[in-house]
Amino acid sequence: MDRYILDFYCAEHRLAVEADGGQHGDSKAVTYDVERTDRLNNLGVRVVRFPDDEVLKFPDEVAEAIYRHLTEPILPSPQPSPGVPGEGEEMGIA
């Protein structure tokens, strides 16, 4: 996807699932992961991350969490406030 290799990707739901190893706890890796996730989100891809040991130890719980992400409604981004009529205008007091 774009310039990234995803661990798992569901094109129908535009959902990426990442199984993160221990190296993802390093501060540089954390920064990279945040930037990567932001970029993918901007492309319309939701990213779900799990520590790889959890994937191995708790596969049913991970599968359930992924299912929830696949079935939960995607909420639209909040729209900017329309403001208050007259807000920002100079008040002409006679």
N, C-alpha and C positions, 0 to 999 in steps of 0.2 A: 504494500500500500504506500503510494507516494515513494519515498526513499527508504521506507522501513520494512523489515521482515517481521511479521506478526507470528506469534506462537500459534494462535487459532483465530479464524475469522469466519463469521457468519454473514455472508453478503446480503441475504434477505433482510436481516435485521440491522445490518451495519454495526455489528458488535465484535470487538476484538477482545480476546481473552488472553491475558499474559500470565505465565507461570514464572515468577521471579525467583531467581536463585539468590544466594547470600551476597553476591557481588552487588546487588541492587541497594544494599544498605549504605554503601560508600557515598560520601557527600557529593562527589562528582556524578555518580550514577543517579542519585536522587534528582539532581538538577537536570540531567539529561532526560530522565524519565518524565519529569514535569513538562519540559519543553516538548518532548515527543507526544505526550498525551494531549497537550494543548493543540499541537499541530493536527493531530488526528481528529480531535473534537471539531476543529475548524473545518475539516473536510467532511464532517457529518458522521464520524465514526465514534461510537462510545467505546471506552476502554475500561475493562474490568481487570483488576490485578489480584493475584493470589500468590502467597509465598509457595514455592514449589513443594516444600515439605508438607504443607497443608493439603495440596492436591493429592499427594501420595498417602497421607495418613487419614484424610477425611474426604474421600472421593464423593460420597453421597451428599455431604453438606455442600461441597463445592458445586456439584451438579445442580443441586437445588437452588443455590445462589445464582448460578448462570441462568437457570430456567426463569427465576424471578426477573432477571434483567431482560430476558427475551419477551416476557409477557406483560411487564408493567408498562403503562402508557408513558410515552415520551412527552413530557410537558414542554410547551413552547417557551421560548425565552420571554421573560417579562417585557412588556412594551413600555416605552418611556411614558412618564406621567404627562397627560395633556396639559397640566398646569391649571392655574386659576385664571379665569377671565380677567384681563387687565394686568396680570402679573408682568412685571418688567416695564410697564409703561409709566411715563411720568404723570403724576397726578397734577392736573391744572387746577389750582385753588385760586378762585377769584377774590 
